[in-house]
Amino acid sequence: MRRSYLGGVHPVSYKESTRRKPIVPLETEPDQVIIPLTMCSGGGAVPVVRPGDLVTVGQVIAEPEDNGVYVHASVSGRVRAIEPRPHPWGGSWDAIVIDNDGKDTPCPELPEPMDWSRMDRDEALDRICRAGITSMGGGASPTHLRLRQAVGRVDTLIVNSAECEPYLTADHRLLLEKGDQVLQGVQMMARLLRVERAVLVVAGDKLNAVEFLERRLRRKKRAVELLTIQTRYPLGMEKQLIRTVTGREVPPGQSALDVKCSVFNVATVYMVHSALMKGSPLTHRAVTVSGGAVARPRNLWVPIGTPLRCLLESAGGLREEPAVILTGGPMTGTVQGDLEAPVVKNTNALLCLTDQEHNSASQTETVCVRCGHCVSSCPMNLNPVSVYRAMRMGERERLPELHLEDCMECGCCSYICPSHIPLADLVRQARQFPREGGEQE
């Protein structure tokens, strides 16, 4: 069944260069990995190793503080240093630097696989916590905390494999190559949450993945519903998924839990399966390396902490100088100025875009033509043109009545604007005024 939702845009997908390419290991393992102590939105971690210590793959090297997550070694070798290093989120953050010995020696203390049909909920949640799993689609929140908060409060589990931004195909390949594990992972999480309904959402342009999953569901008769949604950005956003799957509206200032839903990325679900069925912590992830400036775009299976330049080297390097380098998708990704920054747990892509693909420099802002495209494309039913008028015409007293708290910064308004007005930036600026007590001089 195919469903649609309010607003959105249809950017060129640019997925053809990687959608048929399987997830493969790096051609050359990194000589050194840089594992930041902060890799989730909840908090950081405290090292439990020192320079000179030998470590193995999957060994805990830092324990969480506040609402952080466990951090594990992704290669075996010797700890070189614990020091500030470039972080893909910006700036320099403390990281554990490990010299790779190339042996990939597994940690001997990894837990045994669980019998998930008889697993105890607290034991399973503790296993997920110790595996250091975070939201892997961009949010980077600790998965065990989200699961604990959802227990007893939700009736619907939604697994997001929409992957709606251009270029990104790592989740698509994960469905094709690890579909059985993903489906079993959905069942495990549904069992933990005791939900009435478990839904796996796939974009309509992934027909081979849909057919593959349908065959598996018919054969195994798993209690998982497969829902295909019309391809459109930003269909992967949490509120859009909830509205499309259940018809429920998340009120302003509230979350998915308030409408009895819990949403997880498909890569997160796969890692939960690995933690429970194999005892494996989160040490590697799938990353799409793409963009017109990349010589051989591909999907890679990468140790956490691998410098971004190593991904680029495994993709054949650059064929031309990129206009911009991003981690994440082109609509919401983070600009990277230093390729020594490492892959972290929520890094799903490395994009090197040409001038033609990026083309923002050649777009000169002109006067608003009042076409209404920004209004019709807004998935939250906001009015960006009114924000534009309030900010540019000095009518900032109107901002509180425009419901800017609902904006999720998807960028649809800026993308669709024929006058090239940076509407998303204006909305972002406008959101600061009500918080700070009104108009500023």
DARAPE-V498292 format. One record per pair of residues at least 6 apart in sequence whose C-alpha atoms are under 7 Angstrom apart, sorted by the first residue. I is the first residue (numbers start at 1). GAP is how many residues later the second one is. D is the distance in whole Angstrom. If there is no record, write none. Layout:
BEGIN
i-><I;I>
gap-><GAP;GAP>
d-><D;D>
END
This chain:
BEGIN
i-><1;1;2;2;2;2;3;3;3;3;4;4;4;5;6;7;7;7;7;8;8;8;8;8;8;8;9;9;9;9;10;10;12;13;13;14;14;15;15;15;15;17;18;18;18;18;19;21;21;22;22;23;23;23;23;23;24;24;24;25;25;25;26;26;26;26;27;30;30;31;31;32;32;32;32;33;33;33;33;33;33;34;34;34;34;34;34;34;35;35;35;35;35;36;36;36;36;37;37;37;37;38;38;39;39;40;40;40;40;40;41;41;42;42;42;42;43;43;43;43;44;44;44;45;45;45;45;45;45;45;46;46;46;46;47;47;47;48;48;48;49;50;51;51;51;51;52;52;52;53;53;54;54;54;55;55;55;55;56;56;56;56;56;56;56;57;57;57;57;57;57;57;57;58;58;58;58;58;58;58;59;59;59;60;60;60;60;61;61;61;62;62;62;63;63;63;64;68;69;69;70;70;70;71;72;73;74;74;74;74;75;75;76;76;76;76;76;77;77;77;77;78;78;79;79;79;80;80;80;81;81;82;82;82;82;83;83;83;84;84;84;84;85;85;85;85;86;86;86;86;87;87;87;88;88;88;89;110;110;111;112;112;113;113;113;113;114;114;116;121;124;125;127;127;128;128;128;129;131;131;131;131;132;132;133;133;133;134;134;134;134;134;134;135;135;135;135;135;135;136;136;136;136;136;137;137;137;138;140;150;150;150;151;152;153;153;154;154;154;154;154;155;155;155;155;155;156;156;156;156;156;156;156;157;157;157;157;157;157;157;157;158;158;158;158;158;158;159;159;159;159;159;159;159;160;160;160;160;160;160;160;161;161;161;161;161;162;162;162;162;162;163;163;164;164;164;164;164;165;165;165;166;166;167;168;168;168;169;170;170;170;170;171;171;175;176;176;179;181;181;182;182;185;185;185;185;186;190;198;198;199;199;199;199;200;200;200;201;201;201;201;202;202;202;203;203;203;203;204;204;204;204;205;234;235;238;239;242;243;248;250;250;252;252;256;271;274;275;283;283;284;284;284;284;285;285;285;286;286;286;286;286;287;287;287;287;287;287;287;288;288;288;288;288;288;289;289;289;289;289;289;289;290;290;290;290;290;291;291;291;292;292;292;293;293;293;293;293;293;293;293;294;294;294;294;294;295;295;295;295;295;296;296;297;298;304;304;304;305;305;305;306;306;307;307;307;307;307;308;308;308;308;308;309;309;322;322;322;323;323;323;323;324;324;324;325;325;325;325;325;326;326;326;326;326;326;326;327;327;327;327;327;327;327;327;328;328;328;328;328;329;331;331;332;363;364;365;365;365;366;366;367;368;373;373;374;374;374;374;375;375;375;375;377;377;378;378;380;380;384;384;387;387;388;388;390;390;390;396;397;397;400;404;405;409;411;413;413;414;414;414;414;414;433>
gap-><226;227;225;226;227;228;225;226;227;241;225;226;240;239;373;369;370;371;372;224;225;226;369;370;371;404;223;224;368;403;222;223;154;153;154;152;153;151;152;153;154;280;151;279;280;281;150;277;278;151;277;150;263;276;277;278;275;276;277;275;276;277;274;275;276;288;287;276;280;68;69;65;66;67;68;64;65;66;272;273;274;61;62;63;64;271;272;308;60;61;62;269;270;57;58;59;60;7;8;57;58;6;7;305;306;28;94;100;101;102;99;100;25;26;99;100;22;23;24;25;20;21;24;17;18;19;20;23;24;25;16;17;18;19;14;15;16;13;14;15;12;29;28;29;30;31;26;27;28;25;26;23;24;25;18;21;22;23;17;19;20;21;49;50;51;16;17;18;19;47;48;49;50;14;15;16;48;49;223;225;13;14;48;10;11;12;13;10;11;12;8;9;10;6;7;8;6;74;63;73;60;61;62;61;211;210;209;210;229;230;25;29;24;25;27;28;29;21;22;23;24;20;21;18;19;20;17;18;19;15;16;12;13;14;15;11;12;13;8;9;10;11;7;8;9;10;6;7;254;255;6;254;255;248;253;254;245;169;170;168;166;167;163;164;165;166;162;163;72;71;152;19;148;149;16;144;147;15;144;149;150;151;149;150;9;10;149;6;7;8;9;134;211;6;7;8;130;133;211;129;131;132;209;210;128;209;211;208;206;43;107;112;42;41;104;107;41;103;106;107;108;40;41;42;105;106;39;40;41;42;104;105;106;33;38;40;41;42;104;105;106;40;41;42;104;105;106;40;41;42;104;105;106;107;40;41;76;103;104;105;106;10;40;41;104;105;39;40;41;73;74;8;73;68;69;70;71;72;68;164;166;163;164;123;120;161;181;119;116;117;118;129;95;96;34;33;36;34;89;92;87;88;84;85;87;88;83;8;26;27;25;26;27;28;25;26;27;25;26;27;28;25;26;27;25;26;27;28;24;25;26;27;26;176;6;25;11;6;6;11;6;9;153;154;6;11;6;6;20;21;17;18;19;20;16;17;18;13;14;15;16;62;12;13;14;15;60;61;62;10;11;12;60;61;62;8;9;10;26;60;61;62;7;8;60;61;62;60;61;62;60;61;62;25;26;27;28;29;59;60;61;21;23;24;25;58;20;21;22;23;24;19;20;18;17;39;40;41;37;38;39;36;37;32;33;34;35;36;31;32;33;34;35;30;31;30;31;32;30;31;32;35;11;28;29;10;11;26;27;28;7;8;9;10;24;25;26;6;7;8;9;20;22;23;24;6;19;20;21;22;20;79;80;78;57;56;54;55;56;53;54;52;51;43;44;10;39;42;43;6;7;8;9;35;36;34;35;26;27;29;39;12;40;35;38;6;8;9;43;41;42;34;27;26;15;13;10;11;6;7;8;9;10;6>
d-><6;6;7;5;5;6;7;5;6;7;6;5;7;6;5;6;4;5;4;6;5;6;5;6;6;6;6;5;6;6;5;6;7;4;6;6;5;6;5;7;7;6;7;6;5;7;6;6;7;6;6;7;7;5;5;6;6;5;6;6;5;7;6;7;7;6;6;6;7;6;5;7;6;5;5;6;5;7;5;5;7;6;6;5;7;4;6;6;5;5;6;7;4;7;6;4;6;6;5;6;5;4;6;6;6;6;7;5;5;7;6;5;5;5;6;7;6;6;5;4;6;6;5;6;5;4;5;6;7;7;5;5;6;7;6;4;6;5;5;7;6;7;5;5;5;7;6;5;6;6;5;6;4;6;7;5;6;6;6;6;4;7;5;6;5;5;5;5;5;6;6;5;5;5;5;6;7;6;6;6;5;5;6;7;6;4;7;6;5;6;6;5;7;7;5;7;5;7;5;6;6;7;5;6;6;7;5;7;5;6;6;6;6;6;7;5;6;6;5;5;5;6;5;6;4;6;6;5;6;6;5;7;6;5;6;5;6;7;5;5;4;6;5;6;6;6;4;6;7;5;6;5;7;7;5;7;7;6;7;5;7;6;6;5;5;5;6;6;7;6;7;6;7;7;6;6;6;5;6;7;4;6;6;6;6;6;6;5;5;4;5;7;7;5;6;6;7;6;7;6;6;6;6;4;6;6;7;5;6;7;7;7;5;7;7;6;6;6;4;5;7;4;5;6;6;6;5;6;5;6;7;5;6;7;7;6;5;6;6;5;6;6;5;6;6;5;6;6;5;6;6;5;6;6;6;5;7;7;6;5;6;6;6;5;6;5;6;5;5;7;5;7;6;7;5;6;6;6;6;6;7;7;7;7;6;7;7;6;6;6;5;6;7;7;6;6;7;7;6;7;6;5;5;6;6;5;6;6;5;6;6;5;6;7;6;5;6;6;5;6;7;6;5;6;6;5;6;5;6;6;5;5;6;7;6;7;6;6;6;7;6;6;7;6;6;7;6;6;6;6;7;5;4;5;6;5;7;7;6;5;6;7;6;5;6;7;7;5;5;6;4;6;6;4;6;5;5;6;7;6;5;6;5;7;7;5;6;5;5;5;7;6;6;6;5;5;7;6;5;6;6;7;6;5;6;6;6;5;6;5;5;5;5;6;6;5;6;7;5;5;6;5;5;7;5;5;4;6;5;6;6;6;6;5;6;6;5;5;6;5;5;7;7;6;6;6;5;6;5;6;6;5;5;5;6;5;7;5;5;7;7;6;5;5;6;7;6;6;5;6;7;7;6;7;6;6;6;5;5;5;7;6;6;6;7;6;4;6;6;7;6;5;6;6;7;6;6;7;7;7;7;7;6;7;7;5;7;7;6;7;7;6;6;7;6;5;6;6;7;6;5;5;6;6>
END
